[in-house]
Amino acid sequence: MKKKFLALMMSALMICATACGSKTEKKDDATKNVKSNEEVSGKVMIYTSMYEDIIANMKPALQKKFPKCQIEFFQGGTGTLQTKIAGEIEAGKLACDIVMVAEPSYAYELKEKKILHKFDIENKDKMAFEYDKEGYWYPVRNLNMVLAYNPEKTKKEDIAQSYKEFAEKESLTGKISMSDPLKSGTALAAIGALKDKYSDEYFKNLAKRKVAVEAGSVALTKLETGEMDELMILEESVLKKRQEEQSKLEVIYPKDGTIVIPSPIMIIDEKLTENKNTKAAEAISKWFLSEEGQAFIVKGWMHPVLKDYDNPPFDAIKTSEIVKNSMKIDWTKLVKDRDSLRTMFTDTIGKK
């Protein structure tokens, strides 16, 4: 009996070891094909609006790719980053080497102010979105503003299938939520797109619906509990919850067009930076724009920017399908209208 018991115990331990090994292998899958680049070194500071947990997931790959480089991140919403960079510009020295904000209008602004360093990439012909032809910025990730609901709490036919309905459907009054355009670049881009399509009247209707203006994490919790019926939110936030928490929340790609936001990557002119490490900044930026780097963008529930990169993020439809029905955004106009849009939004809706 003892021998049988020991044999069973050994078998169980072997199964456990195999399972644990599988988990480790799966975790290492993300970085196992990354080839190191030891030609670059020194310190590089990246300012980014990407979520902190997505940055954390990318760090092991960056450490393996650039083992001699000290890569640091400062994370904040696009509005926070713009304020921080404005202060550093005024002081005459920027602490960042690379900037990755949510939407491209800020790239137009920094280029005009002669803050950026231009660089060339080999695969720019593969870009699926607009980029600066002089090489001052390129799209590095594609974000999509969508609608979301909880099928366990609400029937799909009872909620908005379009942005227009989101602002007009009376049954949603007091039960909808969106992000703050004063802090979020993607929310500001959405405000610009919706104003151009539906005029200021759209926001008066949102105010009538008593839309809540709050952080995405707060809104998602309320959607799960049933306190909210529907959200205007980034697709990646819902996809992340579905994969990591097996959440039942679902994305709705609006009938009047998904708001597609290609987010730029930029390098700061070396003469304005503290680290003066353009060589490393270029290498890191090019990695983010390569197929290898784009794999980590997709793992972060964001869409790739390369035409021939077919794999969408977890549970998402293909990028090409989303782009086919997208709402137009005039990025150069958004640069000029940024302050007036924020004022209009605050005056019409404010904080609820």
N, C-alpha and C positions, 0 to 999 in steps of 0.2 A: 504493500500500500504506500509505504514511504517513497519507494522508487517511482511509483506512478505519480504521486503527488509532486515529487521533484521534477519529473519529466514535464508535467503540466505547467509548473511554475516557470521552467526554463523556456517552454514554448511561448507562454504568455509574455515573458520578458523579451523574447526575440521579436514577437509581433509588435510590442510596444516600441522597441528600438527601431524597427523598420518604419513604423508610423512616424516616430519622431524624426527619423532621418528624412522621410518624405517631406515633412513640414519644413525642415531646414533647407532641403533642396529647392522646394517651392519658393521659399523666401529669398534664396540666393539666385534664383532664375533671373531676377531683374538685373543683376549686375554681372552674371557669369560671362557674358559675351563682350563686356566693355574692355577695350584695350587701352592700356595706360599711355599717357603722353607725358613724358618726363622732361620735355624741352622747355616747358614753362614753369615758372616759380614765382615766389613773392606773394603779396597779398592782393586780393580782389574783393571789393565790397559790392554786393548786388542789392539794389533797392527794388522790391517787388510787391505787387498786390496779390500774388498767389497766396492761398491759404497756408498757414503754418504747418499743418500736417502734410500737405503736399510737398512743401519744401523739405520737411524731415524725410519723406520717402525718397527724395532725389539726392540727398546729401551723400549716402553711401556710394552711389554711382559717380558723383562728381569727385569724391575722394579717391576712388579707384582710377578714374580717368586722369585726374591731375594730382598725383600723389605729392608733388613738391610745391603745390600751390595752397595757400591759406585762403579758402573761400568763405566769406561771411555774408550773412543776409540781414537786411533790415526789412521787416514786413509791415505793411500798413495799407489801408485803403488808398485808392488813387488820390483822393482829396488830401489825405494826410501826407502822402509823398510829395504832392505838388507844393504844399505849404513848406515842407522841410527843404525841398530843393530850392524854392524861391529864397528862403533865408540864407542858404549856403551860397547861392549866386550873389546875393547882396553882400555877403561877407568876402566874396572873391575866391573862395576855395570850396570845392565839393568833396564830400567824404566818399561818394559813390563812384564806381567805375562803370557799372552796367545798370541800366534802368529797364524794368519790365512792368509797365502799367497796364491798366485794363483796356484802354481804347486809344486809337491812333491820333486823335486830335491833339493830344499833348506832344506827340512826336513832331507834328507840324510846327507847333509853337517853339519847341526847343531847337529845332533846325533853324527856324527864322531868327532866333536869338544867338545863333552860332555857338551853341553849347555842345554840339555833337561832333563825334569823330566818324568819318565815313570809312567803310570797309567793304570789301567785295567777297561774295560767297560763290562757290563753284556751281551750286545747284539752284541759283535764282530762277532759272527757266522752269523749275519744277514747282514754284510757288503758286498756290491756288488762289491767293488773295493779293490785293494791291500792296506794293512796296515802294520805297523811295528809289527812283531810278539812279540817283547819285550815290546810293549806298549808305545813307545816314540812318535808316531804320528798316527793319523787316518784320513781318508778322511772325510770331513765335508760337502762338496758341490761338485757337478759335473758341470763343465763348458764345453761348447762345442764351438769350433771355427768353424764357418760355413761361407757360402756366403750369401749375401743378395742383393735384387734388388727392384726397384720400378715399379710395373706393370702398374702404371698410366703414366710412362714415357718411359718404355722400354718393348719390348716383351721378354718373357722368352726364346724363341727359339733363340734370338739374343745374348744371354749372356752365360757365362761359366756355365757348369753344374758340373764341377770338378775343383779341384785346378790346375791340369795340364793345362786345358783350360784357366783358369784365368791368367796364366803367358804367354800363347802362342797365344791367340786369338787376332789377329792384330786389329780387329775392336774396341777393348777395350782400345787401346793405349791412354793414357792421361785421361782415364775415370774410373780408379780403384783406390782403397785406402785400406790401412791396418794400424794397430797400430804399435807403435814403440817398438821393442824388447829390447831397452836400458832401457825402463821404465816399460814395461808390462811383467809380468811373463807368461801370457797366449800367448802373441805374441812370446816370446822367445821359449816356448814349441812348438808352431807351426813351427817356423823356424827350430828347431831341427828335428821335424818329417818330414818336407818337404825336408830337406837336406839329411836325411837318405834314403828317398824314391826316390828322383829325382837328388841328387848330387848338387854341386855348380851351375851347369848349370841352375837350376831352377831360381836362383836369378839373373843371367845374363839376363834371359828372362823377369823377372819382371822389371829389369832396362830398357829393350827395350820397355816395355809397359808404361814406365814413371809413375810407381806406386807412388801415394802420400803416405807419411808416416805422419799420423796425429791422433789426439785424436778421439775416437769413436763418441763423440757428434758432432764434426765438420763434420766428414764423413757422419753421418746420415742426417744432415741438407743438405749437398750437394746432397745426394741421393734423398731426397725429392724434391729438386728444379730442379733436372735433370742435375746438374753440374757433378755428377758422375753416372755411369751406374751400378756399382757393387762394393761391399765391401767384404773384408775378415774381419769378425767381430765376437764378442761373440754373441751367440744366445740370451742371456738374454737382451742385449741392444735393439734388435729388438722386442722381446716379450713385454718388458716394454712399448715401444712406441705404440705397437698395442693395449695394454690394456688401458693405461692411456690416450692416445691421439687419439684412434681409427684410427691410422695410417694404410695405405694400404701396407706399406713395407712388403716384404715376405722373409722368410728364405728359403735357398736352402741347403739341406744336401748333400754335395758333393759326386758324384758317386765313387770317389777314396778313400772315407772314411772321416767321420767327425773326427776332431782332438778332442779327448775326454780327458779332463783334470780334474782328481779328486784332489781337493784342500785340503791340510792338515790343521789340527788344532794341535797345539803343546803347551805344558806348559814348561815354563822356570824353570830350576833348582832353587829351593828356595834360595840357598846360593849365587846366582848371582843376585837376584832381590832386588829392593828397598822396595817393599811392603811386601815381605815374607808372602804371603797369599796363599799357595798351596792348603789348604782345599777349599777355595772359588774358586780358579782357576779350580780345579778338578770338583767341582759341576757344574760350568758354562759350562765347556767343555762337561761333560756328558749330560747336558741338550741339547746342540746343537746337540749331536749325538743321542738323543732319538727321538721317533716318534713325540713328542710334539714340540721339537726344529726343527726337519726337516720340519714341517709344515710351519715354518717361512722362511726356506730356499726356499721352493717351492713358497711361496708368493712373494719372492724376485726374481722370474723368473729363479731360478737355479734348477738343478735337484737334487733329493734326492740321498743318498748313501746307503740306506737300500734296500735289495732285495725285501721285501714284501710291500714296499711303492709304491702303484700302480698309485697314482695321479701325472701326470707330471705338469710342470708349464703351465700357460695360453697359449693356442694355440700351445703347443709343442707336438711332438710325444713322445711316451713312451721312457724312458731311455734305456730299454732293446733293443728296435728297433735301437736306435742310436748306442749302443755298438756293435751290430751285424755287422755293417759296419763302423768300426773305423780304423784310421790310427795308426800304432804301434809307441809308444814312449819309448825309452830306458832311463829311468829316471836316472839311475846311470851314464850312458854315458853323459847325459845332465849336470850333476854336473861338470864333467871334461871339457866339451866342452863349457861351458857357455861363457867364455871370448873370445874364438876363434870364436864362432858363432856371437857374437856382433861385433867383428872386421871385420869378413867376410861380414856381412850385411852392415856395415858402408862403407866399401871399395867398395862394389858392388853397393849398392843403395844409402846409405847416406840419407840425408834429402832433400826431393824434395819441 
